[in-house]
Amino acid sequence: SGLARATFELFAGMIEFGMSRSLTGIVTVTDLRMERILRRANWPLQRVGNVEMIGTTQAVAGMLEVSLHALACVKEACGLEERVLWAPVPLAAA
């Protein structure tokens, strides 16, 4: 995919952390370049609006799925097998 392993680890860590907090998605505004990176990492942004100019940047709002399926897709795209976070702790246990 042309992405660094650290990129996949970052995305997997975001999903793991979100799951540890019982999130189902992450809403974000990002530029089109990052949207392409997310797609190449097999974690596609689900757009919730049209492309808008923010200064000189083309940006889009969207939602990133947080689930076991999304985690498996990102990990498979890079061949990650281990957990990225050492031990995500749910808020109820903290």
VMD Tcl script that builds the backbone (N, CA, C; Angstrom):
set m [mol new atoms 282]
animate dup $m
set s [atomselect $m all]
$s set {name element resname resid chain x y z} {
  {N N SER 1 A 0.821 -1.211 0.000}
  {CA C SER 1 A 0.000 0.000 0.000}
  {C C SER 1 A 0.853 1.259 0.000}
  {N N GLY 2 A 2.156 1.105 0.241}
  {CA C GLY 2 A 3.041 2.258 0.257}
  {C C GLY 2 A 2.994 3.046 1.554}
  {N N LEU 3 A 2.313 2.532 2.572}
  {CA C LEU 3 A 2.244 3.227 3.857}
  {C C LEU 3 A 3.217 2.594 4.849}
  {N N ALA 4 A 3.728 3.399 5.744}
  {CA C ALA 4 A 4.631 2.906 6.775}
  {C C ALA 4 A 3.869 2.065 7.796}
  {N N ARG 5 A 4.546 1.085 8.367}
  {CA C ARG 5 A 3.928 0.244 9.399}
  {C C ARG 5 A 3.401 1.102 10.548}
  {N N ALA 6 A 4.110 2.169 10.873}
  {CA C ALA 6 A 3.677 3.049 11.962}
  {C C ALA 6 A 2.303 3.662 11.683}
  {N N THR 7 A 1.993 3.907 10.429}
  {CA C THR 7 A 0.677 4.441 10.070}
  {C C THR 7 A -0.405 3.434 10.420}
  {N N PHE 8 A -0.179 2.170 10.071}
  {CA C PHE 8 A -1.146 1.122 10.398}
  {C C PHE 8 A -1.263 0.954 11.912}
  {N N GLU 9 A -0.136 1.018 12.614}
  {CA C GLU 9 A -0.164 0.882 14.066}
  {C C GLU 9 A -0.944 2.024 14.708}
  {N N LEU 10 A -0.771 3.236 14.193}
  {CA C LEU 10 A -1.519 4.384 14.693}
  {C C LEU 10 A -3.014 4.165 14.501}
  {N N PHE 11 A -3.430 3.773 13.299}
  {CA C PHE 11 A -4.849 3.562 13.022}
  {C C PHE 11 A -5.403 2.422 13.868}
  {N N ALA 12 A -4.667 1.311 13.975}
  {CA C ALA 12 A -5.124 0.183 14.800}
  {C C ALA 12 A -5.241 0.622 16.260}
  {N N GLY 13 A -4.290 1.410 16.728}
  {CA C GLY 13 A -4.345 1.916 18.097}
  {C C GLY 13 A -5.550 2.815 18.328}
  {N N MET 14 A -5.884 3.638 17.342}
  {CA C MET 14 A -7.065 4.490 17.452}
  {C C MET 14 A -8.326 3.639 17.573}
  {N N ILE 15 A -8.406 2.591 16.777}
  {CA C ILE 15 A -9.580 1.717 16.827}
  {C C ILE 15 A -9.627 0.971 18.156}
  {N N GLU 16 A -8.500 0.420 18.592}
  {CA C GLU 16 A -8.457 -0.291 19.868}
  {C C GLU 16 A -8.862 0.626 21.020}
  {N N PHE 17 A -8.330 1.836 21.032}
  {CA C PHE 17 A -8.670 2.782 22.086}
  {C C PHE 17 A -10.161 3.108 22.042}
  {N N GLY 18 A -10.670 3.360 20.853}
  {CA C GLY 18 A -12.098 3.646 20.712}
  {C C GLY 18 A -12.963 2.503 21.219}
  {N N MET 19 A -12.564 1.279 20.887}
  {CA C MET 19 A -13.315 0.118 21.362}
  {C C MET 19 A -13.253 0.020 22.881}
  {N N SER 20 A -12.115 0.360 23.480}
  {CA C SER 20 A -11.991 0.296 24.932}
  {C C SER 20 A -12.880 1.330 25.612}
  {N N ARG 21 A -13.317 2.319 24.854}
  {CA C ARG 21 A -14.200 3.369 25.371}
  {C C ARG 21 A -15.623 3.215 24.846}
  {N N SER 22 A -15.918 2.058 24.248}
  {CA C SER 22 A -17.255 1.724 23.721}
  {C C SER 22 A -17.723 2.668 22.617}
  {N N LEU 23 A -16.778 3.223 21.859}
  {CA C LEU 23 A -17.142 4.053 20.709}
  {C C LEU 23 A -17.530 3.155 19.547}
  {N N THR 24 A -18.381 3.666 18.677}
  {CA C THR 24 A -18.719 2.951 17.451}
  {C C THR 24 A -18.194 3.684 16.222}
  {N N GLY 25 A -17.750 4.918 16.427}
  {CA C GLY 25 A -17.211 5.676 15.314}
  {C C GLY 25 A -16.467 6.906 15.793}
  {N N ILE 26 A -15.664 7.446 14.896}
  {CA C ILE 26 A -14.921 8.681 15.137}
  {C C ILE 26 A -15.319 9.649 14.039}
  {N N VAL 27 A -15.870 10.796 14.418}
  {CA C VAL 27 A -16.236 11.825 13.450}
  {C C VAL 27 A -15.051 12.762 13.307}
  {N N THR 28 A -14.721 13.082 12.059}
  {CA C THR 28 A -13.535 13.897 11.808}
  {C C THR 28 A -13.730 14.775 10.579}
  {N N VAL 29 A -12.933 15.797 10.499}
  {CA C VAL 29 A -12.791 16.594 9.275}
  {C C VAL 29 A -11.340 16.438 8.864}
  {N N THR 30 A -11.135 16.034 7.632}
  {CA C THR 30 A -9.776 15.779 7.172}
  {C C THR 30 A -9.616 16.255 5.736}
  {N N ASP 31 A -8.372 16.398 5.334}
  {CA C ASP 31 A -8.151 16.792 3.943}
  {C C ASP 31 A -8.213 15.549 3.045}
  {N N LEU 32 A -8.304 15.781 1.756}
  {CA C LEU 32 A -8.479 14.678 0.811}
  {C C LEU 32 A -7.268 13.753 0.763}
  {N N ARG 33 A -6.096 14.284 1.049}
  {CA C ARG 33 A -4.904 13.417 1.076}
  {C C ARG 33 A -5.017 12.387 2.191}
  {N N MET 34 A -5.458 12.802 3.372}
  {CA C MET 34 A -5.605 11.865 4.482}
  {C C MET 34 A -6.729 10.872 4.195}
  {N N GLU 35 A -7.756 11.318 3.514}
  {CA C GLU 35 A -8.832 10.388 3.141}
  {C C GLU 35 A -8.267 9.259 2.264}
  {N N ARG 36 A -7.362 9.591 1.350}
  {CA C ARG 36 A -6.746 8.560 0.505}
  {C C ARG 36 A -5.869 7.616 1.335}
  {N N ILE 37 A -5.144 8.160 2.311}
  {CA C ILE 37 A -4.312 7.323 3.184}
  {C C ILE 37 A -5.187 6.356 3.976}
  {N N LEU 38 A -6.279 6.846 4.514}
  {CA C LEU 38 A -7.197 5.985 5.256}
  {C C LEU 38 A -7.725 4.860 4.367}
  {N N ARG 39 A -8.072 5.183 3.140}
  {CA C ARG 39 A -8.579 4.168 2.200}
  {C C ARG 39 A -7.491 3.131 1.907}
  {N N ARG 40 A -6.256 3.583 1.712}
  {CA C ARG 40 A -5.147 2.642 1.443}
  {C C ARG 40 A -4.858 1.759 2.649}
  {N N ALA 41 A -5.162 2.254 3.847}
  {CA C ALA 41 A -4.977 1.468 5.066}
  {C C ALA 41 A -6.182 0.568 5.340}
  {N N ASN 42 A -7.153 0.576 4.443}
  {CA C ASN 42 A -8.356 -0.261 4.543}
  {C C ASN 42 A -9.258 0.173 5.702}
  {N N TRP 43 A -9.276 1.485 5.988}
  {CA C TRP 43 A -10.149 2.084 6.999}
  {C C TRP 43 A -10.815 3.305 6.359}
  {N N PRO 44 A -11.709 3.053 5.393}
  {CA C PRO 44 A -12.252 4.161 4.603}
  {C C PRO 44 A -13.150 5.097 5.403}
  {N N LEU 45 A -13.015 6.371 5.110}
  {CA C LEU 45 A -13.844 7.414 5.696}
  {C C LEU 45 A -15.222 7.350 5.049}
  {N N GLN 46 A -16.267 7.314 5.859}
  {CA C GLN 46 A -17.635 7.376 5.342}
  {C C GLN 46 A -18.039 8.848 5.339}
  {N N ARG 47 A -18.051 9.439 4.169}
  {CA C ARG 47 A -18.329 10.871 4.069}
  {C C ARG 47 A -19.728 11.211 4.557}
  {N N VAL 48 A -19.820 12.354 5.242}
  {CA C VAL 48 A -21.120 12.850 5.687}
  {C C VAL 48 A -21.411 14.242 5.104}
  {N N GLY 49 A -20.628 14.632 4.152}
  {CA C GLY 49 A -20.832 15.926 3.522}
  {C C GLY 49 A -20.023 16.037 2.252}
  {N N ASN 50 A -20.138 17.170 1.613}
  {CA C ASN 50 A -19.403 17.437 0.381}
  {C C ASN 50 A -18.015 17.986 0.689}
  {N N VAL 51 A -17.147 17.926 -0.286}
  {CA C VAL 51 A -15.817 18.521 -0.158}
  {C C VAL 51 A -15.980 20.032 -0.054}
  {N N GLU 52 A -15.294 20.606 0.922}
  {CA C GLU 52 A -15.342 22.053 1.151}
  {C C GLU 52 A -13.920 22.588 1.201}
  {N N MET 53 A -13.753 23.817 0.801}
  {CA C MET 53 A -12.453 24.470 0.921}
  {C C MET 53 A -12.330 25.079 2.310}
  {N N ILE 54 A -11.240 24.759 2.988}
  {CA C ILE 54 A -10.894 25.381 4.265}
  {C C ILE 54 A -9.533 26.020 4.030}
  {N N GLY 55 A -9.545 27.310 3.834}
  {CA C GLY 55 A -8.324 27.997 3.411}
  {C C GLY 55 A -7.949 27.500 2.024}
  {N N THR 56 A -6.772 26.895 1.909}
  {CA C THR 56 A -6.329 26.363 0.621}
  {C C THR 56 A -6.437 24.838 0.564}
  {N N THR 57 A -7.104 24.256 1.566}
  {CA C THR 57 A -7.195 22.804 1.667}
  {C C THR 57 A -8.594 22.308 1.319}
  {N N GLN 58 A -8.652 21.273 0.498}
  {CA C GLN 58 A -9.918 20.611 0.231}
  {C C GLN 58 A -10.166 19.629 1.367}
  {N N ALA 59 A -11.270 19.806 2.086}
  {CA C ALA 59 A -11.548 18.991 3.271}
  {C C ALA 59 A -12.921 18.346 3.158}
  {N N VAL 60 A -13.081 17.271 3.932}
  {CA C VAL 60 A -14.346 16.556 3.946}
  {C C VAL 60 A -14.620 16.072 5.371}
  {N N ALA 61 A -15.876 16.101 5.771}
  {CA C ALA 61 A -16.290 15.553 7.063}
  {C C ALA 61 A -16.698 14.103 6.851}
  {N N GLY 62 A -16.407 13.286 7.854}
  {CA C GLY 62 A -16.780 11.887 7.726}
  {C C GLY 62 A -16.677 11.151 9.040}
  {N N MET 63 A -17.039 9.879 8.973}
  {CA C MET 63 A -17.011 9.021 10.151}
  {C C MET 63 A -16.161 7.805 9.858}
  {N N LEU 64 A -15.312 7.449 10.838}
  {CA C LEU 64 A -14.479 6.250 10.760}
  {C C LEU 64 A -15.084 5.203 11.685}
  {N N GLU 65 A -15.343 4.022 11.167}
  {CA C GLU 65 A -15.940 2.945 11.950}
  {C C GLU 65 A -14.962 2.461 13.016}
  {N N VAL 66 A -15.478 2.233 14.211}
  {CA C VAL 66 A -14.708 1.640 15.313}
  {C C VAL 66 A -15.395 0.323 15.646}
  {N N SER 67 A -14.751 -0.778 15.265}
  {CA C SER 67 A -15.336 -2.105 15.465}
  {C C SER 67 A -14.258 -3.168 15.296}
  {N N LEU 68 A -14.586 -4.381 15.687}
  {CA C LEU 68 A -13.672 -5.495 15.451}
  {C C LEU 68 A -13.415 -5.672 13.964}
  {N N HIS 69 A -14.452 -5.466 13.163}
  {CA C HIS 69 A -14.299 -5.595 11.705}
  {C C HIS 69 A -13.318 -4.554 11.164}
  {N N ALA 70 A -13.478 -3.295 11.573}
  {CA C ALA 70 A -12.572 -2.237 11.109}
  {C C ALA 70 A -11.136 -2.534 11.549}
  {N N LEU 71 A -10.980 -3.002 12.782}
  {CA C LEU 71 A -9.648 -3.345 13.286}
  {C C LEU 71 A -9.037 -4.473 12.472}
  {N N ALA 72 A -9.822 -5.494 12.185}
  {CA C ALA 72 A -9.320 -6.620 11.391}
  {C C ALA 72 A -8.907 -6.164 9.993}
  {N N CYS 73 A -9.665 -5.263 9.399}
  {CA C CYS 73 A -9.334 -4.766 8.054}
  {C C CYS 73 A -8.006 -4.022 8.044}
  {N N VAL 74 A -7.798 -3.141 9.015}
  {CA C VAL 74 A -6.543 -2.377 9.088}
  {C C VAL 74 A -5.374 -3.321 9.351}
  {N N LYS 75 A -5.541 -4.240 10.288}
  {CA C LYS 75 A -4.454 -5.156 10.627}
  {C C LYS 75 A -4.121 -6.076 9.461}
  {N N GLU 76 A -5.127 -6.522 8.739}
  {CA C GLU 76 A -4.895 -7.398 7.587}
  {C C GLU 76 A -4.152 -6.667 6.478}
  {N N ALA 77 A -4.459 -5.392 6.283}
  {CA C ALA 77 A -3.822 -4.612 5.219}
  {C C ALA 77 A -2.314 -4.508 5.419}
  {N N CYS 78 A -1.857 -4.628 6.666}
  {CA C CYS 78 A -0.430 -4.484 6.967}
  {C C CYS 78 A 0.210 -5.772 7.454}
  {N N GLY 79 A -0.608 -6.738 7.831}
  {CA C GLY 79 A -0.061 -7.968 8.387}
  {C C GLY 79 A 0.199 -7.885 9.879}
  {N N LEU 80 A -0.428 -6.898 10.544}
  {CA C LEU 80 A -0.298 -6.806 11.998}
  {C C LEU 80 A -1.030 -7.974 12.638}
  {N N GLU 81 A -0.395 -8.609 13.596}
  {CA C GLU 81 A -1.056 -9.712 14.285}
  {C C GLU 81 A -1.252 -9.414 15.768}
  {N N GLU 82 A -0.354 -8.633 16.347}
  {CA C GLU 82 A -0.430 -8.364 17.771}
  {C C GLU 82 A -1.280 -7.133 18.050}
  {N N ARG 83 A -1.626 -6.989 19.310}
  {CA C ARG 83 A -2.324 -5.813 19.783}
  {C C ARG 83 A -1.371 -4.622 19.723}
  {N N VAL 84 A -1.876 -3.458 19.428}
  {CA C VAL 84 A -1.033 -2.266 19.369}
  {C C VAL 84 A -0.924 -1.629 20.746}
  {N N LEU 85 A -2.036 -1.503 21.441}
  {CA C LEU 85 A -2.029 -0.958 22.799}
  {C C LEU 85 A -1.746 -2.082 23.773}
  {N N TRP 86 A -1.020 -1.753 24.834}
  {CA C TRP 86 A -0.646 -2.810 25.783}
  {C C TRP 86 A -1.843 -3.371 26.532}
  {N N ALA 87 A -2.801 -2.529 26.922}
  {CA C ALA 87 A -3.967 -3.034 27.636}
  {C C ALA 87 A -5.030 -1.968 27.699}
  {N N PRO 88 A -5.852 -1.822 26.680}
  {CA C PRO 88 A -6.910 -0.816 26.757}
  {C C PRO 88 A -7.863 -1.148 27.905}
  {N N VAL 89 A -8.152 -0.168 28.744}
  {CA C VAL 89 A -9.006 -0.380 29.908}
  {C C VAL 89 A -10.322 0.373 29.715}
  {N N PRO 90 A -11.453 -0.327 29.768}
  {CA C PRO 90 A -12.752 0.363 29.645}
  {C C PRO 90 A -12.933 1.376 30.775}
  {N N LEU 91 A -13.667 2.430 30.518}
  {CA C LEU 91 A -13.890 3.474 31.526}
  {C C LEU 91 A -14.501 2.911 32.793}
  {N N ALA 92 A -15.393 1.931 32.681}
  {CA C ALA 92 A -16.061 1.361 33.846}
  {C C ALA 92 A -15.056 0.702 34.794}
  {N N ALA 93 A -13.948 0.228 34.281}
  {CA C ALA 93 A -12.946 -0.446 35.110}
  {C C ALA 93 A -11.909 0.534 35.667}
  {N N ALA 94 A -11.884 1.729 35.126}
  {CA C ALA 94 A -10.860 2.700 35.551}
  {C C ALA 94 A -11.166 3.295 36.906}
}
mol reanalyze $m
mol bondsrecalc $m
mol representation Tube
mol addrep $m
